[in-house]
Amino acid sequence: MRGKLPAKYPVLFSGLVTLAVLLCLQYWGDKTLLSLTRAGVLNGELWRIFSGHLIHLNWQHLGLNILGLVLCQFLFRLPWQHLLGTAVLAAMLIACGLYLWTTYTYYLGLSGVLHAWLIVGALYSLTRTGENHLPTLAWTVIVLLTGKVAVEHLHSLDVSSATYMEQFIESPVVTEAHFLGLVAGIIYFGVLTVSGVRTILWRTRT
């Protein structure tokens, strides 16, 4: 009988699939058709709520988010269920939040969803036993991530004007998406923990 694949292989596969989708959309995708725009969603183009996170302004913008994805999978090895579930919730919350609380007319990029993935990975790591280094790693990520978002949120007028990051990606950084992604990740973790689904979906590291 064929043995069960180690957990790292489906996790690696899900990460590679995500990476392939990002690269293909960046090369062949139509930004006008796929970006998250206020007018487009109001006109019923609801796919933009999700596709806007998969398309990027330019290759350097995509490169930064790919590095974030690689870091997330290296640290926490999120299985495809969590990658997909967290991304869907984060995409919807970010779209609603940007529409209700900001004046942005469009949004592109994965950074908001990345914040959700990182916080979900860190929170789940606190629930796993048998690996002594995980709590320290998880708390480090939680503190750094929430501190980063807090600084961006509380001092956005000072921090987000003409920063190096904005110059690098040639566009303003939508810090509100980072905050909304963080909130989405916390909600995702909370809902699955309360419902008990967490124990069914989670795959331990190997």
C-alpha positions as CSV (number, residue, x, y, z in Angstrom):
1,M,0.0,0.0,0.0
2,R,1.3,3.4,-0.9
3,G,2.2,5.4,2.2
4,K,0.7,8.8,3.0
5,L,2.6,11.8,1.7
6,P,4.4,13.8,4.4
7,A,2.6,17.0,5.3
8,K,5.3,19.1,3.8
9,Y,4.5,18.0,0.3
10,P,0.9,19.2,0.0
11,V,1.9,22.4,1.8
12,L,4.8,22.9,-0.7
13,F,2.4,22.1,-3.6
14,S,-0.2,24.7,-2.4
15,G,2.5,27.3,-2.1
16,L,3.8,26.6,-5.6
17,V,0.3,26.7,-7.1
18,T,-0.2,30.1,-5.5
19,L,3.1,31.3,-6.8
20,A,2.3,30.0,-10.3
21,V,-1.0,31.8,-10.3
22,L,0.6,35.1,-9.3
23,L,3.3,34.9,-11.9
24,C,0.8,33.9,-14.7
25,L,-1.6,36.7,-13.9
26,Q,1.3,39.3,-13.7
27,Y,2.5,38.3,-17.1
28,W,-0.8,37.7,-18.9
29,G,-3.4,39.3,-16.7
30,D,-5.3,42.4,-17.5
31,K,-5.0,44.9,-14.7
32,T,-8.0,46.9,-15.9
33,L,-10.2,43.8,-15.8
34,L,-8.8,42.2,-12.6
35,S,-8.0,45.0,-10.2
36,L,-10.3,45.8,-7.2
37,T,-12.1,49.0,-8.2
38,R,-14.9,50.7,-6.4
39,A,-16.8,51.4,-9.7
40,G,-16.3,47.8,-10.9
41,V,-17.7,46.2,-7.8
42,L,-20.7,48.6,-7.8
43,N,-21.4,47.6,-11.4
44,G,-21.6,43.9,-10.3
45,E,-18.1,42.8,-11.2
46,L,-17.8,40.9,-8.0
47,W,-14.8,38.8,-9.2
48,R,-12.7,41.9,-8.6
49,I,-13.1,41.4,-4.8
50,F,-10.8,38.4,-5.2
51,S,-8.8,38.9,-8.3
52,G,-7.6,42.3,-7.1
53,H,-5.3,40.5,-4.6
54,L,-3.7,38.4,-7.3
55,I,-2.6,41.1,-9.6
56,H,0.2,43.6,-8.9
57,L,1.3,47.0,-10.0
58,N,4.6,45.9,-11.3
59,W,7.2,43.1,-11.0
60,Q,8.9,44.7,-7.9
61,H,5.5,44.8,-6.2
62,L,4.9,41.2,-7.0
63,G,8.4,40.3,-5.9
64,L,7.9,41.7,-2.4
65,N,4.7,39.8,-1.9
66,I,6.3,36.6,-3.2
67,L,9.0,37.0,-0.6
68,G,6.2,37.4,2.0
69,L,4.5,34.2,0.8
70,V,7.8,32.3,0.9
71,L,8.4,33.5,4.4
72,C,5.0,32.6,5.6
73,Q,5.2,29.1,4.2
74,F,8.7,28.6,5.5
75,L,7.7,29.6,9.0
76,F,4.3,28.1,9.4
77,R,3.6,25.8,6.4
78,L,0.0,26.7,6.0
79,P,-2.0,23.9,4.3
80,W,-4.1,24.8,1.3
81,Q,-7.3,24.8,3.3
82,H,-6.0,27.7,5.4
83,L,-4.4,29.5,2.5
84,L,-7.7,29.5,0.6
85,G,-10.0,30.0,3.6
86,T,-8.0,32.9,5.0
87,A,-7.6,34.5,1.6
88,V,-11.3,34.4,0.8
89,L,-12.3,36.0,4.2
90,A,-9.5,38.6,4.0
91,A,-10.4,39.5,0.4
92,M,-14.0,40.2,1.3
93,L,-13.2,42.1,4.5
94,I,-10.6,44.2,2.8
95,A,-12.9,45.1,-0.1
96,C,-15.7,46.1,2.3
97,G,-13.4,48.0,4.6
98,L,-11.7,50.0,1.7
99,Y,-15.2,50.8,0.3
100,L,-16.7,51.9,3.6
101,W,-13.8,53.7,5.3
102,T,-11.5,55.0,2.6
103,T,-11.6,57.0,-0.7
104,Y,-9.4,54.6,-2.7
105,T,-10.7,54.0,-6.2
106,Y,-8.7,50.9,-6.8
107,Y,-6.5,48.3,-5.0
108,L,-4.0,45.7,-6.2
109,G,-1.7,43.3,-4.4
110,L,-1.4,40.5,-1.9
111,S,0.0,42.3,1.1
112,G,-3.3,42.5,2.9
113,V,-3.9,38.8,2.5
114,L,-0.3,38.1,3.5
115,H,-0.9,39.9,6.9
116,A,-3.9,37.6,7.4
117,W,-1.9,34.5,6.5
118,L,1.0,35.4,8.8
119,I,-1.3,36.1,11.9
120,V,-3.2,32.8,11.3
121,G,0.0,30.9,11.0
122,A,1.4,32.5,14.2
123,L,-1.8,31.9,16.2
124,Y,-2.1,28.3,15.1
125,S,1.5,27.7,16.1
126,L,0.6,28.6,19.7
127,T,-1.8,25.7,19.8
128,R,0.7,23.1,18.6
129,T,2.8,21.0,21.0
130,G,6.0,19.1,20.6
131,E,8.1,21.9,19.0
132,N,9.6,24.1,21.7
133,H,10.7,26.8,19.3
134,L,7.3,27.5,17.9
135,P,5.8,29.6,20.8
136,T,8.8,32.0,20.7
137,L,8.6,32.2,16.9
138,A,4.8,32.7,17.0
139,W,4.9,35.5,19.6
140,T,7.8,37.2,17.7
141,V,5.7,37.3,14.5
142,I,2.6,38.4,16.4
143,V,4.3,41.3,18.2
144,L,6.2,42.5,15.1
145,L,3.2,42.2,12.8
146,T,0.7,44.0,15.2
147,G,3.3,46.6,16.0
148,K,3.9,47.3,12.3
149,V,0.2,47.6,11.6
150,A,-0.3,49.8,14.7
151,V,2.4,52.2,13.6
152,E,1.0,52.3,10.1
153,H,-2.6,52.8,11.3
154,L,-1.9,55.4,14.1
155,H,0.7,57.4,12.2
156,S,-0.4,56.9,8.6
157,L,-0.1,60.5,7.6
158,D,3.6,60.6,8.7
159,V,4.6,57.1,7.7
160,S,2.9,56.6,4.4
161,S,4.0,59.7,2.6
162,A,7.0,59.3,0.2
163,T,8.4,56.3,2.0
164,Y,11.1,54.0,0.5
165,M,8.5,51.3,0.0
166,E,6.2,53.7,-2.0
167,Q,9.1,54.7,-4.1
168,F,10.1,51.1,-4.7
169,I,6.7,50.0,-5.9
170,E,5.9,53.4,-7.5
171,S,2.6,53.7,-5.7
172,P,1.2,54.6,-2.3
173,V,1.0,51.8,0.2
174,V,-2.6,51.0,1.2
175,T,-1.9,50.5,4.9
176,E,-5.6,50.1,5.6
177,A,-5.5,46.8,3.8
178,H,-2.8,45.5,6.1
179,F,-5.0,46.4,9.2
180,L,-8.0,44.7,7.6
181,G,-6.0,41.6,6.7
182,L,-4.7,41.3,10.2
183,V,-8.3,41.6,11.5
184,A,-9.5,39.0,9.0
185,G,-6.8,36.5,10.1
186,I,-7.8,36.9,13.8
187,I,-11.5,36.4,12.9
188,Y,-10.7,33.3,10.8
189,F,-8.7,31.8,13.6
190,G,-11.4,32.6,16.2
191,V,-14.2,31.2,14.2
192,L,-12.5,27.9,13.4
193,T,-11.3,27.5,17.0
194,V,-14.8,28.1,18.4
195,S,-16.4,25.8,15.9
196,G,-13.9,23.0,16.4
197,V,-13.1,22.8,12.7
198,R,-9.5,23.7,13.5
199,T,-8.6,20.2,14.7
200,I,-9.9,18.7,11.5
201,L,-8.2,21.0,9.0
202,W,-4.8,21.7,10.6
203,R,-1.8,19.7,9.6
204,T,1.2,19.6,11.9
205,R,4.7,20.4,10.7
206,T,7.1,17.7,9.8
